[in-house]
Amino acid sequence: MPADDILQLLTILIILILVMAAAFVTTRYIARFQQVKSSGGNIEVIETYRLTATQYVQIIRLGGTYVAIAVCKDTVTKLAELTSDELVKLNTAQKEGSNFKDVLSFIKNKGNDASDIQS
């Protein structure tokens, strides 16, 4: 193998290592930048439940208000506003073995008939 071929191979390997190192550093920098940027404190995802590959139900905190939303591929729909007391009840219901369907029907029926709420 001629010396020129070995030199070309080493040059390509060094360039490859430099490109990979630059990609690594850039990715780390962008991740830190995004983390700092998204830590404003007014918007927080409390819980996410995946329905299908492109559909989710999320409970989010917007300032002091809790909101249940449905997130689809192209849309976001508000399902209900929740209080912090209702979040505690939902967590207790989940610990007792309730499934998501029961919890979602509780949230939907909240506005229709407040006397059905169990403590």
PyMOL CGO cylinders between C-alpha atoms (Angstrom):
from pymol import cmd
from pymol.cgo import CYLINDER

trace = [
    CYLINDER, 0.00, 0.00, 0.00, 1.55, 3.30, -1.03, 0.3, 1, 1, 1, 1, 1, 1,
    CYLINDER, 1.55, 3.30, -1.03, 2.14, 6.03, 1.54, 0.3, 1, 1, 1, 1, 1, 1,
    CYLINDER, 2.14, 6.03, 1.54, -0.32, 8.34, -0.24, 0.3, 1, 1, 1, 1, 1, 1,
    CYLINDER, -0.32, 8.34, -0.24, -3.18, 5.86, 0.27, 0.3, 1, 1, 1, 1, 1, 1,
    CYLINDER, -3.18, 5.86, 0.27, -2.44, 5.53, 3.98, 0.3, 1, 1, 1, 1, 1, 1,
    CYLINDER, -2.44, 5.53, 3.98, -2.24, 9.30, 4.33, 0.3, 1, 1, 1, 1, 1, 1,
    CYLINDER, -2.24, 9.30, 4.33, -5.62, 9.72, 2.57, 0.3, 1, 1, 1, 1, 1, 1,
    CYLINDER, -5.62, 9.72, 2.57, -7.19, 7.07, 4.81, 0.3, 1, 1, 1, 1, 1, 1,
    CYLINDER, -7.19, 7.07, 4.81, -5.88, 8.76, 7.96, 0.3, 1, 1, 1, 1, 1, 1,
    CYLINDER, -5.88, 8.76, 7.96, -7.05, 12.16, 6.72, 0.3, 1, 1, 1, 1, 1, 1,
    CYLINDER, -7.05, 12.16, 6.72, -10.57, 10.84, 6.09, 0.3, 1, 1, 1, 1, 1, 1,
    CYLINDER, -10.57, 10.84, 6.09, -10.65, 9.18, 9.52, 0.3, 1, 1, 1, 1, 1, 1,
    CYLINDER, -10.65, 9.18, 9.52, -9.55, 12.40, 11.23, 0.3, 1, 1, 1, 1, 1, 1,
    CYLINDER, -9.55, 12.40, 11.23, -12.18, 14.42, 9.34, 0.3, 1, 1, 1, 1, 1, 1,
    CYLINDER, -12.18, 14.42, 9.34, -14.84, 11.84, 10.28, 0.3, 1, 1, 1, 1, 1, 1,
    CYLINDER, -14.84, 11.84, 10.28, -13.88, 12.05, 13.96, 0.3, 1, 1, 1, 1, 1, 1,
    CYLINDER, -13.88, 12.05, 13.96, -13.96, 15.87, 13.85, 0.3, 1, 1, 1, 1, 1, 1,
    CYLINDER, -13.96, 15.87, 13.85, -17.41, 15.91, 12.21, 0.3, 1, 1, 1, 1, 1, 1,
    CYLINDER, -17.41, 15.91, 12.21, -18.78, 13.44, 14.77, 0.3, 1, 1, 1, 1, 1, 1,
    CYLINDER, -18.78, 13.44, 14.77, -17.31, 15.47, 17.64, 0.3, 1, 1, 1, 1, 1, 1,
    CYLINDER, -17.31, 15.47, 17.64, -18.82, 18.68, 16.24, 0.3, 1, 1, 1, 1, 1, 1,
    CYLINDER, -18.82, 18.68, 16.24, -22.23, 16.98, 15.90, 0.3, 1, 1, 1, 1, 1, 1,
    CYLINDER, -22.23, 16.98, 15.90, -22.02, 15.74, 19.50, 0.3, 1, 1, 1, 1, 1, 1,
    CYLINDER, -22.02, 15.74, 19.50, -21.10, 19.16, 20.90, 0.3, 1, 1, 1, 1, 1, 1,
    CYLINDER, -21.10, 19.16, 20.90, -23.80, 20.90, 18.85, 0.3, 1, 1, 1, 1, 1, 1,
    CYLINDER, -23.80, 20.90, 18.85, -26.45, 18.43, 20.01, 0.3, 1, 1, 1, 1, 1, 1,
    CYLINDER, -26.45, 18.43, 20.01, -25.50, 18.90, 23.66, 0.3, 1, 1, 1, 1, 1, 1,
    CYLINDER, -25.50, 18.90, 23.66, -25.57, 22.70, 23.28, 0.3, 1, 1, 1, 1, 1, 1,
    CYLINDER, -25.57, 22.70, 23.28, -29.01, 22.69, 21.60, 0.3, 1, 1, 1, 1, 1, 1,
    CYLINDER, -29.01, 22.69, 21.60, -30.41, 20.33, 24.25, 0.3, 1, 1, 1, 1, 1, 1,
    CYLINDER, -30.41, 20.33, 24.25, -29.26, 22.65, 27.06, 0.3, 1, 1, 1, 1, 1, 1,
    CYLINDER, -29.26, 22.65, 27.06, -30.59, 25.69, 25.20, 0.3, 1, 1, 1, 1, 1, 1,
    CYLINDER, -30.59, 25.69, 25.20, -34.01, 24.06, 24.73, 0.3, 1, 1, 1, 1, 1, 1,
    CYLINDER, -34.01, 24.06, 24.73, -34.15, 22.99, 28.38, 0.3, 1, 1, 1, 1, 1, 1,
    CYLINDER, -34.15, 22.99, 28.38, -33.43, 26.52, 29.61, 0.3, 1, 1, 1, 1, 1, 1,
    CYLINDER, -33.43, 26.52, 29.61, -35.86, 28.02, 27.11, 0.3, 1, 1, 1, 1, 1, 1,
    CYLINDER, -35.86, 28.02, 27.11, -38.73, 25.67, 28.07, 0.3, 1, 1, 1, 1, 1, 1,
    CYLINDER, -38.73, 25.67, 28.07, -38.34, 26.16, 31.82, 0.3, 1, 1, 1, 1, 1, 1,
    CYLINDER, -38.34, 26.16, 31.82, -40.42, 29.33, 32.01, 0.3, 1, 1, 1, 1, 1, 1,
    CYLINDER, -40.42, 29.33, 32.01, -42.63, 27.97, 34.76, 0.3, 1, 1, 1, 1, 1, 1,
    CYLINDER, -42.63, 27.97, 34.76, -46.06, 28.98, 33.44, 0.3, 1, 1, 1, 1, 1, 1,
    CYLINDER, -46.06, 28.98, 33.44, -46.75, 25.90, 31.30, 0.3, 1, 1, 1, 1, 1, 1,
    CYLINDER, -46.75, 25.90, 31.30, -46.20, 22.36, 32.55, 0.3, 1, 1, 1, 1, 1, 1,
    CYLINDER, -46.20, 22.36, 32.55, -47.36, 18.96, 31.29, 0.3, 1, 1, 1, 1, 1, 1,
    CYLINDER, -47.36, 18.96, 31.29, -48.62, 17.13, 34.36, 0.3, 1, 1, 1, 1, 1, 1,
    CYLINDER, -48.62, 17.13, 34.36, -49.57, 13.81, 32.77, 0.3, 1, 1, 1, 1, 1, 1,
    CYLINDER, -49.57, 13.81, 32.77, -49.79, 12.30, 29.28, 0.3, 1, 1, 1, 1, 1, 1,
    CYLINDER, -49.79, 12.30, 29.28, -51.78, 9.25, 28.20, 0.3, 1, 1, 1, 1, 1, 1,
    CYLINDER, -51.78, 9.25, 28.20, -51.19, 7.82, 24.73, 0.3, 1, 1, 1, 1, 1, 1,
    CYLINDER, -51.19, 7.82, 24.73, -54.35, 6.69, 22.94, 0.3, 1, 1, 1, 1, 1, 1,
    CYLINDER, -54.35, 6.69, 22.94, -52.87, 5.85, 19.53, 0.3, 1, 1, 1, 1, 1, 1,
    CYLINDER, -52.87, 5.85, 19.53, -49.62, 6.59, 17.74, 0.3, 1, 1, 1, 1, 1, 1,
    CYLINDER, -49.62, 6.59, 17.74, -50.71, 10.18, 17.00, 0.3, 1, 1, 1, 1, 1, 1,
    CYLINDER, -50.71, 10.18, 17.00, -53.35, 10.84, 19.69, 0.3, 1, 1, 1, 1, 1, 1,
    CYLINDER, -53.35, 10.84, 19.69, -52.78, 11.78, 23.33, 0.3, 1, 1, 1, 1, 1, 1,
    CYLINDER, -52.78, 11.78, 23.33, -54.77, 13.05, 26.27, 0.3, 1, 1, 1, 1, 1, 1,
    CYLINDER, -54.77, 13.05, 26.27, -52.77, 15.44, 28.42, 0.3, 1, 1, 1, 1, 1, 1,
    CYLINDER, -52.77, 15.44, 28.42, -53.33, 17.25, 31.68, 0.3, 1, 1, 1, 1, 1, 1,
    CYLINDER, -53.33, 17.25, 31.68, -51.44, 20.53, 31.61, 0.3, 1, 1, 1, 1, 1, 1,
    CYLINDER, -51.44, 20.53, 31.61, -50.98, 23.41, 34.00, 0.3, 1, 1, 1, 1, 1, 1,
    CYLINDER, -50.98, 23.41, 34.00, -51.34, 26.89, 32.51, 0.3, 1, 1, 1, 1, 1, 1,
    CYLINDER, -51.34, 26.89, 32.51, -50.42, 29.34, 35.23, 0.3, 1, 1, 1, 1, 1, 1,
    CYLINDER, -50.42, 29.34, 35.23, -52.73, 28.26, 38.06, 0.3, 1, 1, 1, 1, 1, 1,
    CYLINDER, -52.73, 28.26, 38.06, -55.30, 26.49, 35.87, 0.3, 1, 1, 1, 1, 1, 1,
    CYLINDER, -55.30, 26.49, 35.87, -55.30, 22.78, 35.07, 0.3, 1, 1, 1, 1, 1, 1,
    CYLINDER, -55.30, 22.78, 35.07, -56.69, 21.75, 31.67, 0.3, 1, 1, 1, 1, 1, 1,
    CYLINDER, -56.69, 21.75, 31.67, -57.33, 18.36, 30.07, 0.3, 1, 1, 1, 1, 1, 1,
    CYLINDER, -57.33, 18.36, 30.07, -56.63, 18.45, 26.32, 0.3, 1, 1, 1, 1, 1, 1,
    CYLINDER, -56.63, 18.45, 26.32, -56.73, 15.99, 23.45, 0.3, 1, 1, 1, 1, 1, 1,
    CYLINDER, -56.73, 15.99, 23.45, -53.69, 16.23, 21.17, 0.3, 1, 1, 1, 1, 1, 1,
    CYLINDER, -53.69, 16.23, 21.17, -54.04, 14.77, 17.68, 0.3, 1, 1, 1, 1, 1, 1,
    CYLINDER, -54.04, 14.77, 17.68, -51.86, 14.93, 14.60, 0.3, 1, 1, 1, 1, 1, 1,
    CYLINDER, -51.86, 14.93, 14.60, -53.24, 18.26, 13.40, 0.3, 1, 1, 1, 1, 1, 1,
    CYLINDER, -53.24, 18.26, 13.40, -55.43, 19.52, 16.26, 0.3, 1, 1, 1, 1, 1, 1,
    CYLINDER, -55.43, 19.52, 16.26, -55.50, 20.25, 19.97, 0.3, 1, 1, 1, 1, 1, 1,
    CYLINDER, -55.50, 20.25, 19.97, -58.91, 20.19, 21.67, 0.3, 1, 1, 1, 1, 1, 1,
    CYLINDER, -58.91, 20.19, 21.67, -59.75, 21.37, 25.17, 0.3, 1, 1, 1, 1, 1, 1,
    CYLINDER, -59.75, 21.37, 25.17, -61.66, 18.66, 27.04, 0.3, 1, 1, 1, 1, 1, 1,
    CYLINDER, -61.66, 18.66, 27.04, -62.20, 20.19, 30.49, 0.3, 1, 1, 1, 1, 1, 1,
    CYLINDER, -62.20, 20.19, 30.49, -60.80, 22.53, 33.11, 0.3, 1, 1, 1, 1, 1, 1,
    CYLINDER, -60.80, 22.53, 33.11, -59.78, 20.85, 36.34, 0.3, 1, 1, 1, 1, 1, 1,
    CYLINDER, -59.78, 20.85, 36.34, -59.11, 22.01, 39.87, 0.3, 1, 1, 1, 1, 1, 1,
    CYLINDER, -59.11, 22.01, 39.87, -56.19, 20.81, 41.95, 0.3, 1, 1, 1, 1, 1, 1,
    CYLINDER, -56.19, 20.81, 41.95, -58.69, 18.89, 44.13, 0.3, 1, 1, 1, 1, 1, 1,
    CYLINDER, -58.69, 18.89, 44.13, -59.86, 16.92, 41.08, 0.3, 1, 1, 1, 1, 1, 1,
    CYLINDER, -59.86, 16.92, 41.08, -56.27, 16.01, 40.24, 0.3, 1, 1, 1, 1, 1, 1,
    CYLINDER, -56.27, 16.01, 40.24, -55.84, 14.47, 43.68, 0.3, 1, 1, 1, 1, 1, 1,
    CYLINDER, -55.84, 14.47, 43.68, -59.07, 12.49, 43.18, 0.3, 1, 1, 1, 1, 1, 1,
    CYLINDER, -59.07, 12.49, 43.18, -57.86, 11.29, 39.79, 0.3, 1, 1, 1, 1, 1, 1,
    CYLINDER, -57.86, 11.29, 39.79, -54.57, 10.15, 41.29, 0.3, 1, 1, 1, 1, 1, 1,
    CYLINDER, -54.57, 10.15, 41.29, -56.42, 8.33, 44.09, 0.3, 1, 1, 1, 1, 1, 1,
    CYLINDER, -56.42, 8.33, 44.09, -58.75, 6.69, 41.57, 0.3, 1, 1, 1, 1, 1, 1,
    CYLINDER, -58.75, 6.69, 41.57, -55.79, 5.50, 39.50, 0.3, 1, 1, 1, 1, 1, 1,
    CYLINDER, -55.79, 5.50, 39.50, -54.17, 3.94, 42.58, 0.3, 1, 1, 1, 1, 1, 1,
    CYLINDER, -54.17, 3.94, 42.58, -57.39, 2.05, 43.31, 0.3, 1, 1, 1, 1, 1, 1,
    CYLINDER, -57.39, 2.05, 43.31, -57.23, 0.38, 39.88, 0.3, 1, 1, 1, 1, 1, 1,
    CYLINDER, -57.23, 0.38, 39.88, -59.54, 2.57, 37.77, 0.3, 1, 1, 1, 1, 1, 1,
    CYLINDER, -59.54, 2.57, 37.77, -58.90, 2.50, 34.07, 0.3, 1, 1, 1, 1, 1, 1,
    CYLINDER, -58.90, 2.50, 34.07, -58.52, 5.53, 31.84, 0.3, 1, 1, 1, 1, 1, 1,
    CYLINDER, -58.52, 5.53, 31.84, -62.02, 5.18, 30.40, 0.3, 1, 1, 1, 1, 1, 1,
    CYLINDER, -62.02, 5.18, 30.40, -63.57, 5.66, 33.87, 0.3, 1, 1, 1, 1, 1, 1,
    CYLINDER, -63.57, 5.66, 33.87, -61.38, 8.67, 34.61, 0.3, 1, 1, 1, 1, 1, 1,
    CYLINDER, -61.38, 8.67, 34.61, -62.18, 10.31, 31.25, 0.3, 1, 1, 1, 1, 1, 1,
    CYLINDER, -62.18, 10.31, 31.25, -65.93, 9.73, 31.70, 0.3, 1, 1, 1, 1, 1, 1,
    CYLINDER, -65.93, 9.73, 31.70, -65.62, 11.32, 35.16, 0.3, 1, 1, 1, 1, 1, 1,
    CYLINDER, -65.62, 11.32, 35.16, -64.01, 14.39, 33.59, 0.3, 1, 1, 1, 1, 1, 1,
    CYLINDER, -64.01, 14.39, 33.59, -66.62, 14.59, 30.81, 0.3, 1, 1, 1, 1, 1, 1,
    CYLINDER, -66.62, 14.59, 30.81, -69.54, 14.24, 33.22, 0.3, 1, 1, 1, 1, 1, 1,
    CYLINDER, -69.54, 14.24, 33.22, -68.11, 16.82, 35.62, 0.3, 1, 1, 1, 1, 1, 1,
    CYLINDER, -68.11, 16.82, 35.62, -69.83, 19.66, 33.82, 0.3, 1, 1, 1, 1, 1, 1,
    CYLINDER, -69.83, 19.66, 33.82, -73.12, 17.78, 33.29, 0.3, 1, 1, 1, 1, 1, 1,
    CYLINDER, -73.12, 17.78, 33.29, -73.93, 16.58, 36.81, 0.3, 1, 1, 1, 1, 1, 1,
    CYLINDER, -73.93, 16.58, 36.81, -71.85, 17.70, 39.76, 0.3, 1, 1, 1, 1, 1, 1,
    CYLINDER, -71.85, 17.70, 39.76, -73.82, 15.47, 42.19, 0.3, 1, 1, 1, 1, 1, 1,
    CYLINDER, -73.82, 15.47, 42.19, -72.20, 12.31, 40.74, 0.3, 1, 1, 1, 1, 1, 1,
    CYLINDER, -72.20, 12.31, 40.74, -68.74, 13.24, 42.03, 0.3, 1, 1, 1, 1, 1, 1,
    CYLINDER, -68.74, 13.24, 42.03, -67.55, 10.72, 44.58, 0.3, 1, 1, 1, 1, 1, 1,
    CYLINDER, -67.55, 10.72, 44.58, -65.26, 11.75, 47.38, 0.3, 1, 1, 1, 1, 1, 1,
]
cmd.load_cgo(trace, "trace")
